[in-house]
Amino acid sequence: MKELILGLIGGTVFITGLFYTAGTWAWWNAWVFIVIMAIIGGLTSNLFKKIPGLAEERQTANTKSKQWDVKLVRIINAALPLMVIAAALDKRFQFFPAVPPTVSFVALFLMIMAAILTYLSIAANPFFSSHVRIQEDRGHKVMTTGPYGIIRHPGYAGSLLFNLSAPMVLGSWAALPFGLATALLLIYRTAKEDRMLTLELNDYSTYTRQVRYRLFPRVW
């Protein structure tokens, strides 16, 4: 009950602040974005709780992970709030022409696909941590089922697609640079983590020969 109340208070403050920044409540893109984010947040939080030890792992991983990743995650986590703020300011001051509704709806479809991919990745991987580390304390091993049978880092692929589509869902060209920057950081993080797993996780080298691509099938 306490978590629910705090969530409602936090959500109310966020929504009020967002539309105050935008200078209007008549911003359908933001309402759609909020609803999608609430659904994604609820479903993934519930999934984390169903996988033994995963919720605790994600809460404490930053104290056990690689230091380069701790710094990188801070930057990545800051990108989405900045993206939303940029979109709200763009709505108020109209820095750029509005994104056509058709583009926003296509982006919404891509965002939902990205969320589904991320959800399936979490469901297939009990070691889906928030930070890069070898989870020896949890019996870390290579996962090969679900989307991991197609690409090696489907969670990053889902996050990358989400961050590229979110600015268009919000209807803001001004927010797009934050999505692009986050996508580049995720590609960099993927490369760093993949190299670390190859060196430190048993059987990962064999897995890389079976599943050749990191993020993009037949590309990379």
N, C-alpha and C positions, 0 to 999 in steps of 0.2 A: 504493500500500500504506500509506503514511504517513497519508493522508487517511482511509482505512478504519479504521486503528487508532485514530486520534484520534476518529473518529466513534463507534466502539464504546465507547471510554472515556467520552466525553461523554454518550452515550446511557445507559450504565450508571449514571453519577453522577446524571443527571436522573431516571431511573426510581426509583433508590433513594431519592433525596431526596423525590420526589413521594409515594411510598407511605409513607415515614417520616412525612412531614407529615400524611398522611391517617390514619395510625395503624393501617393494615391493608393487606394485599395483596389482600384479597377485595373489590376495587372494579372490577367488570366494565366500568363506563363508561370508566374511565381506561385499561384495557387496550385497549378498542376505539379510543379516541381516539389512543393511542400508535401502534397499528398503522396507522391511517388516515394519521396525520401522517408516519410513516416512508415509506409508499408515495407520498404526495404529494411529500415532500421528494426522494425518489429520482428520481421521474419528471421533476419540474421541473428539478432540477439537471442531469440528462442532456439535457433539452431546451435549456437555456441553452448547454450546450457545443456543441450541434449548430448553433446559429445563429451565424454568424461575428461575432465582436466583442461579442456580447451579454454574455457572462460578465464580460469585462473592463469593459464599460460599467457594469454593475451594481455592480462593486467600487469604481469610481472616481467614480461620478456625484455623490457627496456633495461632492466638491471643486470641482465645476463648476456645481452647481445653484443655484436661488434659495435665499437664506438662510432665508426664511420656511418653505420646504419642509423644509430640513434639521432645523429645530426641530420641525416637525410630525411628521416621520417618526420622530424619537426618541420622541415621546409615543406614537404609534401602535404602534411596535415594543415598547414596554414593556407595552402593554395585555394581550397574550396571556399572557406569563408571570404577570402579576398575576391574570389570570382563572383560570389553572390553580391558582395558590396559593390563591386564594379558594375554589375548588371543593374542594381538598384539605382546607382548614381546615373547610369546611362538612361534609365527610364525617366528619371527626373529631369535631367538636363539635355537629353537627346543628343549625345555626342555624335552618334552615327544613325543612319536610317534604320528603322526597325527590321528585324529579321522576318522574312515572309512567313506567314502561318504554316504554309505547306512545308517549309524547311524545318520549322519547329516540331511539326507532327512526325516527320521522318526521324528527326533527332530523338523524339520521345520514344519511338519504336526501338531505335538503337540503344537508348538508355535502358529500356526494359530488358532487351537482349543481353546487355552488359551485366545487369543485375542478376539475371538468370544464370549466366555463365559463372559469375562469382559465387552465387549460392551453391551451384553444383560442385564447384571447386572445394568449397568449405565442407560440403557433405561427404566428399570423397577423400578428404584429407584431415585426419584427426590432429595433424601437426601444423595446421594453418595458423601460424603465429603472426603477431603484429610486427615482429622484428626478425632480423636475420640471425639465426643461431642454430647450432646442432643440438637438438634436444635429447641429449644422452640420458637425462634424468627421466624422460618419458618414453625411452625405447625408440627413438627416432629411426625411421626406415623409409625407403623410397616408396612412393605411391604411384601406381600405374593404371588405376581404374578410372572410369568416368572420363572427364575432359583431359586428365593426365595421360591418357592413351593417345592423344592427338598432339598436344603441345605440352612442354615441360612446365610452363608457368601460366596456367589459365587464369589464376586469380589476378595476376598483373595485367593480363590481356583484358579481362573484364573491367578492371579499374581504369586502364588506359582508354578504352572505348567510352566508359562512363564520363571521364573528364573531358573528352573531346566533344561529346554530345550535349553535356550539361549547359554550356553557354548558349547553344542554339535553342534548347528547350526554354531557357530563360528569355530568349528573344533578343540577345545582346551581343553585338560584335565586340563591344568593349571588354566583355568577359572572356572572349576567346583566347587572348594571349596567356591567361592563367591556365586554361585547359591545355594549350600547346606546351607550355613550360612544364606542367605536371607530367604530360605524356613523355617528354624527353627525359625527365628525371626517373620515371618508371622504367624506361628502356635502359638507362644507365644502371639502375638498381638491379634489374633483371640480369644484366651481364655480370655485375659484381657477385650477386648471390649464386648464379650458375657456376661461376668459377670456384667459389668457395665450396659449394656442394660437391663439385667434381673432386676437389682435393681432400675433403674432410668427411664426406658421408659414404659409408659402405655401399657398394653396388650402384652408385650414381653414375659412374663412368659407363657401366654396362647399359644403364637406362638411356644415356645420351646416344648410344648407338642404335637403340631400338626406337626411340622417339627423337628425331633429329632436330626438330624446330623448337625454339624457345617460346616465341610469342605469336609469330605469323606463319601458318602452314605454307610450306614451299617457298618461303622468303627468308626467315631468320629464326 
